[in-house]
Amino acid sequence: MSNCCSDPTEIPKLDPRELVREQARYGDLLRELFTSDPERLMLHELREANTYLRELAALRAHYASVRLAAIVLLDEVSSSVLQRIIDKEPESEMGKAAALQLQKIQ
């Protein structure tokens, strides 16, 4: 085998700078969680979260503002989650927001 190509079975090496960056981000996140307003922190992190975490927040977040923000951020991939919210709590503020978001994406 020549040295010109990378071996696909070899585990990719971790860049130490990336590790330090992630450790610093995690430390900042913990510091904010313990010293700041958790609701505000969740709202901030929700914008950068993946679809699964947004769906989870829309279904079960403790703070109503976080649930509403998560519902607004859901897209057509998450239409089944929006329908679950509508079915579970049709007359609540969450159900109405989910119905509005579902109409918007369809």
N, CA, C and O of each residue as an XYZ file, in Angstrom:
424
protein
N       0.845     -1.178      0.000
C       0.000      0.000      0.000
C       0.892      1.244      0.000
O       1.899      1.286      0.706
N       0.535      2.219     -0.762
C       1.344      3.433     -0.832
C       0.907      4.432      0.237
O      -0.141      4.283      0.866
N       1.721      5.428      0.418
C       1.450      6.456      1.431
C       0.602      7.596      0.896
O       0.343      8.565      1.610
N       0.171      7.490     -0.344
C      -0.559      8.602     -0.958
C      -2.022      8.686     -0.525
O      -2.642      9.746     -0.615
N      -2.561      7.580     -0.062
C      -3.999      7.555      0.239
C      -4.234      7.297      1.721
O      -3.420      6.669      2.398
N      -5.342      7.786      2.198
C      -5.677      7.528      3.599
C      -6.408      6.199      3.705
O      -7.120      5.791      2.787
N      -6.227      5.545      4.813
C      -6.848      4.253      5.068
C      -8.242      4.482      5.651
O      -8.345      5.062      6.732
N      -9.325      4.053      4.986
C     -10.682      4.311      5.502
C     -10.987      3.564      6.799
O     -11.931      3.912      7.507
N     -10.201      2.551      7.108
C     -10.445      1.817      8.355
C      -9.761      2.469      9.553
O     -10.026      2.109     10.700
N      -8.890      3.420      9.283
C      -8.170      4.094     10.360
C      -9.078      5.131     11.024
O      -9.777      5.882     10.343
N      -9.062      5.164     12.326
C      -9.869      6.121     13.077
C      -9.307      7.521     12.844
O      -8.104      7.738     12.985
N     -10.171      8.469     12.488
C      -9.671      9.824     12.241
C      -9.079     10.431     13.520
O      -9.598     10.239     14.620
N      -8.001     11.152     13.342
C      -7.331     11.780     14.478
C      -8.091     13.044     14.871
O      -8.587     13.780     14.018
N      -8.171     13.277     16.167
C      -8.860     14.445     16.689
C      -7.903     15.617     16.748
O      -6.792     15.509     17.267
N      -8.344     16.723     16.217
C      -7.544     17.934     16.262
C      -7.569     18.480     17.695
O      -8.651     18.759     18.213
N      -6.427     18.638     18.343
C      -6.412     19.116     19.738
C      -7.062     20.494     19.905
O      -7.641     20.781     20.953
N      -6.970     21.336     18.890
C      -7.598     22.662     18.987
C      -9.115     22.554     19.051
O      -9.774     23.312     19.763
N      -9.660     21.603     18.298
C     -11.109     21.387     18.319
C     -11.557     20.875     19.683
O     -12.607     21.278     20.184
N     -10.778     20.001     20.278
C     -11.074     19.493     21.611
C     -11.082     20.613     22.637
O     -11.985     20.681     23.472
N     -10.098     21.484     22.586
C     -10.024     22.615     23.515
C     -11.222     23.537     23.310
O     -11.798     24.037     24.277
N     -11.596     23.762     22.052
C     -12.755     24.610     21.748
C     -14.038     24.033     22.355
O     -14.830     24.761     22.953
N     -14.235     22.731     22.197
C     -15.433     22.083     22.733
C     -15.429     22.060     24.257
O     -16.478     22.231     24.878
N     -14.269     21.853     24.864
C     -14.176     21.885     26.319
C     -14.507     23.275     26.851
O     -15.198     23.405     27.862
N     -14.024     24.302     26.185
C     -14.325     25.679     26.595
C     -15.811     25.970     26.431
O     -16.415     26.595     27.303
N     -16.411     25.525     25.322
C     -17.845     25.735     25.100
C     -18.667     25.029     26.171
O     -19.637     25.587     26.683
N     -18.280     23.805     26.508
C     -18.980     23.053     27.548
C     -18.845     23.752     28.906
O     -19.816     23.843     29.657
N     -17.656     24.238     29.216
C     -17.444     24.965     30.468
C     -18.276     26.232     30.532
O     -18.863     26.550     31.566
N     -18.324     26.961     29.410
C     -19.148     28.174     29.359
C     -20.620     27.846     29.536
O     -21.347     28.563     30.223
N     -21.053     26.766     28.918
C     -22.444     26.346     29.021
C     -22.806     26.003     30.469
O     -23.852     26.422     30.963
N     -21.951     25.249     31.141
C     -22.201     24.911     32.540
C     -22.197     26.149     33.428
O     -23.050     26.286     34.305
N     -21.252     27.044     33.210
C     -21.184     28.272     34.012
C     -22.475     29.081     33.845
O     -23.046     29.562     34.824
N     -22.923     29.223     32.608
C     -24.164     29.959     32.359
C     -25.362     29.268     32.991
O     -26.249     29.927     33.533
N     -25.389     27.951     32.924
C     -26.502     27.199     33.483
C     -26.613     27.414     34.988
O     -27.714     27.578     35.512
N     -25.487     27.413     35.680
C     -25.502     27.524     37.134
C     -25.554     28.961     37.643
O     -25.979     29.192     38.775
N     -25.137     29.917     36.845
C     -25.070     31.295     37.348
C     -26.056     32.241     36.686
O     -26.250     33.358     37.165
N     -26.672     31.825     35.612
C     -27.567     32.713     34.870
C     -28.985     32.167     34.914
O     -29.311     31.307     35.732
N     -29.798     32.666     34.043
C     -31.187     32.243     33.933
C     -31.272     31.017     33.028
O     -31.000     31.129     31.833
N     -31.644     29.843     33.564
C     -31.695     28.624     32.740
C     -32.650     28.739     31.547
O     -32.380     28.189     30.479
N     -33.747     29.445     31.726
C     -34.713     29.593     30.632
C     -34.091     30.339     29.458
O     -34.260     29.946     28.304
N     -33.375     31.410     29.757
C     -32.731     32.195     28.707
C     -31.644     31.371     28.013
O     -31.470     31.457     26.797
N     -30.926     30.585     28.785
C     -29.890     29.725     28.225
C     -30.497     28.678     27.302
O     -29.954     28.412     26.230
N     -31.613     28.081     27.702
C     -32.274     27.085     26.856
C     -32.762     27.704     25.552
O     -32.652     27.095     24.487
N     -33.296     28.907     25.640
C     -33.748     29.585     24.426
C     -32.577     29.843     23.478
O     -32.708     29.701     22.263
N     -31.446     30.219     24.041
C     -30.255     30.467     23.219
C     -29.761     29.175     22.562
O     -29.464     29.163     21.367
N     -29.675     28.105     23.325
C     -29.181     26.828     22.802
C     -30.162     26.192     21.820
O     -29.756     25.433     20.940
N     -31.437     26.495     21.965
C     -32.459     25.935     21.084
C     -32.229     26.339     19.636
O     -32.494     25.557     18.723
N     -31.744     27.544     19.421
C     -31.500     28.014     18.048
C     -30.435     27.190     17.337
O     -30.475     27.052     16.115
N     -29.477     26.636     18.094
C     -28.397     25.866     17.505
C     -28.632     24.359     17.585
O     -27.806     23.580     17.111
N     -29.741     23.945     18.175
C     -30.006     22.525     18.395
C     -30.421     21.823     17.112
O     -30.885     22.454     16.162
N     -30.245     20.512     17.100
C     -30.675     19.725     15.950
C     -32.181     19.466     16.037
O     -32.826     19.826     17.022
N     -32.723     18.844     15.006
C     -34.166     18.620     14.915
C     -34.692     17.777     16.072
O     -35.750     18.080     16.626
N     -33.972     16.732     16.440
C     -34.420     15.870     17.533
C     -34.570     16.651     18.839
O     -35.571     16.504     19.540
N     -33.584     17.475     19.163
C     -33.650     18.237     20.414
C     -34.756     19.291     20.368
O     -35.391     19.571     21.385
N     -34.985     19.870     19.199
C     -36.086     20.830     19.071
C     -37.430     20.144     19.268
O     -38.318     20.681     19.930
N     -37.575     18.957     18.691
C     -38.824     18.197     18.866
C     -39.031     17.838     20.331
O     -40.138     17.953     20.856
N     -37.969     17.408     20.980
C     -38.036     17.064     22.401
C     -38.423     18.276     23.241
O     -39.239     18.165     24.156
N     -37.846     19.415     22.938
C     -38.183     20.642     23.662
C     -39.629     21.039     23.416
O     -40.308     21.497     24.335
N     -40.111     20.872     22.191
C     -41.500     21.209     21.880
C     -42.473     20.323     22.646
O     -43.553     20.766     23.035
N     -42.089     19.079     22.859
C     -42.962     18.149     23.566
C     -42.874     18.260     25.088
O     -43.892     18.146     25.770
N     -41.672     18.479     25.631
C     -41.509     18.293     27.068
C     -40.736     19.357     27.822
O     -40.452     19.152     29.002
N     -40.387     20.451     27.233
C     -39.610     21.462     27.961
C     -40.403     21.983     29.161
O     -41.627     22.102     29.114
N     -39.687     22.285     30.217
C     -40.312     22.750     31.455
C     -40.912     24.152     31.292
O     -42.010     24.426     31.775
N     -40.192     25.014     30.621
C     -40.641     26.401     30.455
C     -41.538     26.533     29.227
O     -41.219     26.019     28.155
N     -42.647     27.216     29.392
C     -43.592     27.403     28.281
C     -42.958     28.194     27.138
O     -43.212     27.905     25.968
N     -42.143     29.180     27.468
C     -41.514     29.981     26.420
C     -40.567     29.139     25.570
O     -40.454     29.359     24.364
N     -39.888     28.178     26.190
C     -38.990     27.294     25.447
C     -39.804     26.372     24.547
O     -39.425     26.137     23.400
N     -40.918     25.846     25.054
C     -41.786     24.994     24.224
C     -42.316     25.765     23.022
O     -42.301     25.260     21.899
N     -42.787     26.991     23.256
C     -43.324     27.788     22.151
C     -42.249     28.101     21.113
O     -42.503     28.022     19.911
N     -41.052     28.455     21.576
C     -39.962     28.749     20.647
C     -39.587     27.507     19.843
O     -39.298     27.597     18.650
N     -39.592     26.357     20.494
C     -39.270     25.109     19.797
C     -40.332     24.776     18.754
O     -40.006     24.324     17.656
N     -41.585     24.995     19.088
C     -42.676     24.731     18.134
C     -42.515     25.606     16.896
O     -42.707     25.135     15.775
N     -42.168     26.859     17.088
C     -41.992     27.776     15.968
C     -40.816     27.358     15.082
O     -40.838     27.593     13.874
N     -39.793     26.741     15.674
C     -38.612     26.338     14.911
C     -38.778     25.014     14.173
O     -37.927     24.655     13.359
N     -39.850     24.287     14.440
C     -40.047     22.997     13.771
C     -40.443     23.205     12.315
O     -41.099     24.186     11.967
N     -40.028     22.257     11.469
C     -40.334     22.350     10.041
C     -41.130     21.127      9.585
O     -41.631     20.369     10.415
N     -41.247     20.934      8.279
C     -42.092     19.861      7.750
C     -41.623     18.469      8.161
O     -42.433     17.543      8.204
N     -40.363     18.300      8.459
C     -39.853     17.007      8.931
C     -40.512     16.627     10.260
O     -40.693     15.446     10.556
N     -40.864     17.623     11.042
C     -41.420     17.406     12.373
C     -42.944     17.547     12.417
O     -43.506     17.816     13.479
N     -43.606     17.372     11.299
C     -45.061     17.547     11.275
C     -45.775     16.540     12.176
O     -46.824     16.855     12.737
N     -45.229     15.346     12.321
C     -45.857     14.349     13.202
C     -45.779     14.790     14.669
O     -46.695     14.519     15.446
N     -44.715     15.453     15.041
C     -44.587     15.959     16.415
C     -45.599     17.087     16.643
O     -46.233     17.161     17.696
N     -45.739     17.947     15.662
C     -46.730     19.019     15.783
C     -48.137     18.428     15.916
O     -48.944     18.913     16.709
N     -48.425     17.388     15.144
C     -49.738     16.749     15.224
C     -49.945     16.110     16.594
O     -51.051     16.157     17.131
N     -48.907     15.519     17.163
C     -49.007     14.939     18.512
C     -49.350     16.003     19.545
O     -50.159     15.767     20.443
N     -48.733     17.172     19.417
C     -49.013     18.267     20.350
C     -50.458     18.710     20.195
O     -51.144     18.946     21.190
N     -50.929     18.827     18.959
C     -52.313     19.238     18.699
C     -53.285     18.221     19.280
O     -54.280     18.600     19.898
N     -53.009     16.934     19.089
C     -53.892     15.884     19.598
C     -53.895     15.833     21.123
O     -54.934     15.596     21.740
N     -52.744     16.054     21.720
C     -52.603     15.933     23.167
C     -53.221     17.116     23.918
O     -53.860     16.931     24.954
N     -53.033     18.306     23.405
C     -53.537     19.499     24.074
C     -54.116     20.491     23.055
O     -53.502     21.521     22.777
N     -55.296     20.181     22.500
C     -55.848     20.986     21.402
C     -56.253     22.409     21.784
O     -56.164     23.314     20.955
N     -56.688     22.617     23.004
C     -57.179     23.941     23.397
C     -56.135     24.804     24.101
O     -56.392     25.973     24.391
N     -54.974     24.245     24.373
C     -53.949     25.008     25.087
C     -53.204     25.939     24.133
O     -53.361     25.875     22.913
N     -52.406     26.787     24.720
C     -51.582     27.704     23.940
C     -50.600     26.926     23.057
O     -50.329     27.319     21.923
N     -50.074     25.824     23.588
C     -49.137     24.991     22.824
C     -49.834     24.347     21.623
O     -49.283     24.320     20.523
N     -51.039     23.832     21.837
C     -51.793     23.211     20.756
C     -52.132     24.196     19.662
O     -52.048     23.872     18.478
N     -52.512     25.389     20.050
C     -52.839     26.420     19.060
C     -51.600     26.841     18.277
O     -51.665     27.037     17.064
N     -50.466     26.982     18.975
C     -49.217     27.340     18.297
C     -48.795     26.227     17.347
O     -48.326     26.501     16.243
N     -48.957     24.974     17.765
C     -48.596     23.839     16.901
C     -49.495     23.791     15.679
O     -49.018     23.516     14.578
N     -50.785     24.052     15.846
C     -51.705     24.061     14.704
C     -51.329     25.167     13.722
O     -51.352     24.962     12.508
N     -50.986     26.328     14.246
C     -50.580     27.436     13.391
C     -49.297     27.106     12.635
O     -49.184     27.394     11.443
N     -48.330     26.502     13.325
C     -47.069     26.132     12.675
C     -47.294     25.049     11.632
O     -46.673     25.076     10.569
N     -48.171     24.098     11.918
C     -48.474     23.039     10.969
C     -49.123     23.595      9.715
O     -48.819     23.155      8.606
N     -50.025     24.568      9.888
C     -50.639     25.209      8.711
C     -49.589     25.967      7.913
O     -49.627     25.976      6.683
N     -48.655     26.601      8.608
C     -47.639     27.400      7.941
C     -46.707     26.536      7.088
O     -46.300     26.956      6.004
N     -46.365     25.344      7.558
C     -45.420     24.507      6.806
C     -46.082     23.676      5.724
O     -45.389     23.116      4.874
N     -47.409     23.580      5.730
C     -48.093     22.796      4.691
C     -48.545     23.646      3.545
O     -49.136     23.135      2.593
